[in-house]
Amino acid sequence: MLNIDRYHATMGAAAYKEVTRLRGGALSEAEATFYVTQRKLPYAPCLGHERLLRSLLDFRLDRPRLRFLEQDRGGLALYAKAVEDINFAGLVRAVRPGTIMFANQPFADITGAFGLTQAQEIKFEHAFDLPMTTASIAVQLRMAAGHRWLSDFSLRRNGDIERAVEVATYAFIGGFNDTSNMEAAHRLDIPAVGTAAHYWQQSYVEFMDDAEIEPRTNRPKHFEQVAFERWLDANPQGTTLLLDTIDVHMGAVHAALAATSTEARRRAFKGFRVDSGDLARLGRWCLRFFEANGLKGLMPVLTGDLDAESVREIVAEFPEAAGFGIGTKLSGEVPRIAGVIFKECLIAGRPTLKASNTPEKSTLPGRLQVFRGVDAGGRYIGDVTGLDEEDIEIPGAVAVQRLIVPFWERGRHEAIPSIHKQRAFVEEQLARFPDIARYPHTLSDRLRSLRDELTARMREDDSGWQDVLHVPESLLEALPRKAIT
């Protein structure tokens, strides 16, 4: 599959031409290393390794796609010839699946011949971006909800079933308990849950005109009471009633009338769901109302465009909330994505970087490693991003872990743990960060010096360009001072 940008094909074609030769060989064959990180999430479990494997194993291009490259007017025929019979044979290192990483820390890298290796960029970005984004949101929701139940209700917002299954997967690893997505529940072997939709009650409007009689009052039943009775009868093993189709307070009244009409219906009524309005206030009112009418031990489930902050506020105001259904804010209206990037850090054995005018877009040089300090109690106390050959000491640490390890080499790869093991690993790590929002993660002195020295050298100007080019005085201030002295 042509999972590349046009610029990957263009650079690949250029790298195979003689004009791109480096000292000692063609650029296409020069060994290059690119590191992978995310820059927009404060922290996230590193997930997506199995997606990366699938894309690396699917490197070969079929004849129609090769012909498409050969016929390109921009001169991609040479690149097509170069990749026609080649499988990627480089080295990939990565952190363990589920490892919690922080913004701008490298979590993977890839080393191989430049011509092919640079074309792997999109595979890494596609592999990790959705999983890390989803898992990060799930972790934040889990921390906000505490011990309370979290359900993935995002199926309708995911665009297609394959994406929906993946969202359910990474939400589960990040701490969710179950999903409404039946296909995901089947594939992942996790519980499937769901309540009735509002249109269950709407479908009983005929009882507005042809009402049943409530024997305890000898008055006509409201159609919503009839709908609730039918739902309880259909789900005798236990179910949840959705209260806000008309009005939450009256929904609670009709639910109580339905549930107390027979002993079987009382046993079937296990919980209630509120999907609109002031969820904490309404949830608390309903719970108290049901308890006053002998309906105790019900599970209040709250839904309705919830995110981590709104869950945190509800928990503070209504700690009796039993669980939350998260839909739109899990995968649709996402405040920020991981923003996975792929940047060159070594070429032909020499460190390299992008020294950007925007500091946060500057990159790191050299073969990188992340070192994580662990204290005597097993708690994480700080991370240092440094060079792979360094021996890093972290104050207070009795052990220092090296997080980036070999993952793929010449088609052989490490096994991917099950989603249940990845979930357990994420949960274990969260317990070991004393304060994850303020966890220290820095650069080693040696890496910082290499970055700063290389940046300064790249910006040096001794080419005598002033003898060739003219810069109007009004534009001089934009040049580095060294360039105009």
HELIX and SHEET records of a PDB file:
HELIX    1   1 ARG A    6  ALA A   15  1                                  10    
HELIX    2   2 GLU A   18  THR A   20  5                                   3    
HELIX    3   3 LEU A   27  GLU A   29  5                                   3    
HELIX    4   4 HIS A   49  LEU A   57  1                                   9    
HELIX    5   5 ARG A   63  GLU A   70  1                                   8    
HELIX    6   6 ALA A   77  VAL A   83  1                                   7    
HELIX    7   7 PHE A  114  THR A  117  1                                   4    
HELIX    8   8 GLN A  118  GLN A  120  5                                   3    
HELIX    9   9 GLU A  121  ALA A  145  1                                  25    
HELIX   10  10 LEU A  155  ARG A  157  5                                   3    
HELIX   11  11 ILE A  161  GLY A  174  1                                  14    
HELIX   12  12 MET A  182  LEU A  188  1                                   7    
HELIX   13  13 HIS A  198  GLN A  202  1                                   5    
HELIX   14  14 VAL A  205  MET A  208  5                                   4    
HELIX   15  15 PHE A  223  ALA A  234  1                                  12    
HELIX   16  16 VAL A  248  ALA A  259  1                                  12    
HELIX   17  17 GLU A  263  ALA A  268  1                                   6    
HELIX   18  18 LEU A  279  ALA A  292  1                                  14    
HELIX   19  19 ALA A  308  GLU A  317  1                                  10    
HELIX   20  20 THR A  328  SER A  331  1                                   4    
HELIX   21  21 PRO A  359  LYS A  361  5                                   3    
HELIX   22  22 ILE A  419  ARG A  432  1                                  14    
HELIX   23  23 ILE A  436  ARG A  438  5                                   3    
HELIX   24  24 ASP A  445  ARG A  459  1                                  15    
HELIX   25  25 TRP A  465  ASP A  467  5                                   3    
HELIX   26  26 GLU A  473  LEU A  476  1                                   4    
HELIX   27  27 ARG A  481  ILE A  484  5                                   4    
SHEET    1   A 2 ARG A  21  LEU A  22  0                                        
SHEET    2   A 2 GLY A  25  ALA A  26 -1                                        
SHEET    1   B 7 ARG A 350  PRO A 351  0                                        
SHEET    2   B 7 VAL A 340  ILE A 347 -1                                        
SHEET    3   B 7 GLU A  31  GLN A  38 -1                                        
SHEET    4   B 7 ALA A 108  ALA A 113 -1                                        
SHEET    5   B 7 LEU A  91  ALA A  94 -1                                        
SHEET    6   B 7 VAL A 405  GLU A 409 -1                                        
SHEET    7   B 7 ARG A 412  HIS A 413 -1                                        
SHEET    1   C 2 TYR A  43  PRO A  45  0                                        
SHEET    2   C 2 ILE A 100  PHE A 102 -1                                        
SHEET    1   D 6 ASP A 178  THR A 179  0                                        
SHEET    2   D 6 TRP A 149  ASP A 152  1                                        
SHEET    3   D 6 GLY A 323  ILE A 326  1                                        
SHEET    4   D 6 MET A 299  THR A 303  1                                        
SHEET    5   D 6 PHE A 269  VAL A 274  1                                        
SHEET    6   D 6 THR A 239  LEU A 242  1                                        
SHEET    1   E 2 ILE A 213  GLU A 214  0                                        
SHEET    2   E 2 ARG A 219  PRO A 220 -1                                        
SHEET    1   F 4 ALA A 399  ARG A 402  0                                        
SHEET    2   F 4 LEU A 368  VAL A 374 -1                                        
SHEET    3   F 4 TYR A 380  LEU A 387 -1                                        
SHEET    4   F 4 HIS A 441  LEU A 443  1                                        
END                                                                             
